[in-house]
Amino acid sequence: MASRVFDGFLRFWHRFSFLCSFRRSDRRFSVKRVAPELQTAFTRAMSARSVPADQRLDYLKWLRFYLDFCLKYRHAPRDRDSLAPFLQKLAEKKQAPARQQQAAASVELYYDLIKTWISAPEANPAVETARAPWDVCYQRLKEEVKLRQYSPKTFKTYATWSGQFQAFLGNKAPGDVNSEDARRFLTHLAVNRRVGASTQNQAFNALLFLYRHVLKTEYELGDTVVRARRTRYIPVVLSRAEVDAVISRLKNPYGLAVQLLYGCGLRLAECLNLRVQCFNFEQAILTVHDGKGRKDRTVPLPKALLPALLEHLEKVKRLHDLDLQAGYDGVFMPGAMDRKWKGAAKEYIWQWFFPAKTLTLVPQENETRRYHMHESELQKVLRHAVRMAKIPKRVTCHTFRHSFASHLLRANYDIRTIQQLLGHSDIRTTMIYTHTVKSRTLKEMTSPLDFSPEQIEFTEGTGSIPTPLHPSER
């Protein structure tokens, strides 16, 4: 009964078929429902809080959406930190602020209900005693990741693999987990699911972190698990004509963002995290703060892009003025800077260069703040532009960074300079781009098929490379 609290279904929704299914792209999707025990307790809690009767169906709907969101994106349902990304997802779905506030009130009611259950588990059979230890593990995992200043994406990846590992073990208690369980799981990934080498190694590292820093147990697999060796990946590179074809089909601010990806060699997250203060238009320099590995670097701004950047900056100013008039609480700030510098979140220099279209509700502080453009928004628009341009290549946002490095290398820029512009720690990472350009040295590679038999048998000891014959001479 305990494991059915989040995975069961609401009998209540059987009477409302229009809420239990909907059409999308001519497909019919079933909507997950909440367990009967949780529905009963939640209904009582709504009555105790005097929630209007005409809003109770909506409250139940938001609770169901929240639990589905946590299950899909591997957030701990009991963790109050899971509410902010849920509301951000609602904002991306263009839910009205009033609907976001109603969803936040529903989830806050759920938090209070869970807190009551935990304080008196003997009186509530719906308490998930079997899953509670894993909830604690996810909370510890988040704390350990934050302690080491890892990125939120690292936590999301580790939490996803931890969730898959938990499901593979059938909710086995964390205290009973051993190295043999990890060996079986990694073997299952390689043999049954046939995952790639990078995926297998990612799972290995996630379990290594889980065992060492969360479970505090041994992770000695020895030679029982063979770690897959990653194959050398040669990145996809676009020609200049293909880059222009894609950009010409993008409207601003999306076209401007893609031009920065290509013109400055930025990663997608680095581009969307840019703030007004990152741009030095007098010196034509862009400063990238907290890049991969929490490193800063500077790159030159494309001179051809300066007029468009200044025009976009005027739009950011106007949006900032409107936000101040509406009484918003500022933008999201990095780390604890919002507490250190009061009011900095409303200052112009801290505004996002690519702001989101809507404000995000932060229910814990009862504030509305502005986030930057979401990654999926730009990715979706880019995929459409690539299809319209009929580019016969697999193009993502990162492809423009690859093209930046490859085109500089083709223009005979020093490999060390390209390494600094890309922010690579190891020159070997940058050297992969040497495989994307044609060699122009005197020892240019030539196929033996272009040699005549006489040329192959050249004089011993000369060490010279034969000159290929013209097809008409063969």
Secondary structure, DSSP 8 states (H G I E B T S, - for coil): -TTHHHHS--GGGGG-HHHHEEEETTEEEE-----HHHHHHHHHHHHHTT--GGGHHHHHHHHHHHHHHHHHHT--TT-GGGHHHHHHHHHHTT--HHHHHHHHHHHHHHHHHHHHHHHSGGG-TTS-TTTHHHHHHHHHHHHHHHHTT--HHHHHHHHHHHHHHHHHTTS--GGG--HHHHHHHHHHHHHTS---HHHHHHHHHHHHHIIIIII------TTSS--------------HHHHHHHHTT--TTHHHHHHHHHHH---HHHHHT-BGGGEETTTTEEEE-S-TTS--EEEE--GGGHHHHHHHHHHHHHHHHHHHHHT---B--STTHHHHSTTGGGSGGGSBSSEEEEEEEETTTTEEEEEE--HHHHHHHHHHHHHHHT--S---HHHHHHHHHHHHHHTT--HHHHHHHHT-SSHHHHGGGGGGS---STT----GGGS-HHHHS--TT---------GGG-
